[in-house]
Amino acid sequence: MPMQAHEIEELIRASFPDAEITVQGNDGVHMAAMVVDASFKGMNRVQQQRAVYASLKGKMDGANGELHALALTTRAPE
């Protein structure tokens, strides 16, 4: 079953409770998210994105994952 935007946000928020999180997309399969969190300070973009993908707890794993694609933008607050 495809994931909805609010489900993706809840998973990310569990790992990044103080983050500014925006999740977009309406097909439940191809989604986009922006995550702005202070914990990203000092991390490069790959490290930031790996941290967010880890928060999805395997929902993108393999051909049977509930989330097929997530365009991800991450950054530390300015």
C-alpha positions as a printed Julia matrix, in Angstrom:
78×3 Matrix{Float64}:
  0.0    0.0    0.0
  1.46   3.41  -0.97
  2.44   5.84   1.76
  0.72   9.17   2.25
  2.51  12.46   2.93
  1.44  12.58   6.59
  2.84   9.06   7.18
  6.21  10.06   5.75
  6.24  13.21   7.85
  5.43  11.22  11.02
  8.35   8.84  10.4
 10.78  11.69   9.8
  9.44  13.68  12.76
 10.08  10.72  15.1
 13.82  11.11  14.39
 13.85  14.88  13.93
 11.24  16.26  16.35
 12.28  19.9   16.0
 12.76  19.91  12.22
 10.88  21.95   9.67
  9.42  19.22   7.46
  7.47  19.59   4.24
  6.29  16.53   2.31
  4.65  16.87  -1.1
  3.19  14.48  -3.61
 -0.23  12.98  -4.11
  0.31   9.65  -5.81
  1.59   7.89  -2.69
  4.58   6.54  -4.57
  6.7    9.42  -5.89
  7.06  12.01  -3.16
  9.28  14.98  -2.26
 10.38  16.12   1.17
 12.33  19.05   2.58
 13.85  18.63   6.03
 15.56  21.53   7.81
 17.13  20.56  11.13
 19.85  21.92  13.39
 21.35  18.45  13.78
 22.52  18.69  10.15
 25.03  21.41  11.02
 28.51  20.19  10.11
 27.19  17.32   7.99
 27.53  17.18   4.24
 24.41  16.6    2.14
 25.01  12.86   1.77
 25.24  12.46   5.56
 22.08  14.54   6.03
 20.13  12.52   3.49
 21.33   9.19   4.89
 20.07  10.28   8.33
 16.63  11.08   6.89
 16.45   7.86   4.85
 17.33   5.91   8.02
 14.32   7.52   9.73
 12.04   5.93   7.12
 12.75   2.56   8.75
 13.03   0.48   5.59
  9.92   1.82   3.85
 12.0    2.4    0.68
 13.8   -0.95   0.77
 13.59  -3.15  -2.28
 10.97  -3.58  -4.96
  8.25  -4.18  -2.38
  8.93  -1.0   -0.38
  5.91   1.13   0.4
  7.68   4.25  -0.9
  9.14   3.98  -4.38
 10.87   7.37  -4.67
 11.49  10.32  -2.39
 13.14  13.45  -3.76
 14.89  14.75  -0.67
 16.23  18.21   0.15
 18.01  18.67   3.45
 19.83  21.54   5.15
 20.67  23.06   8.49
 18.77  26.24   9.42
 20.52  29.49   8.58
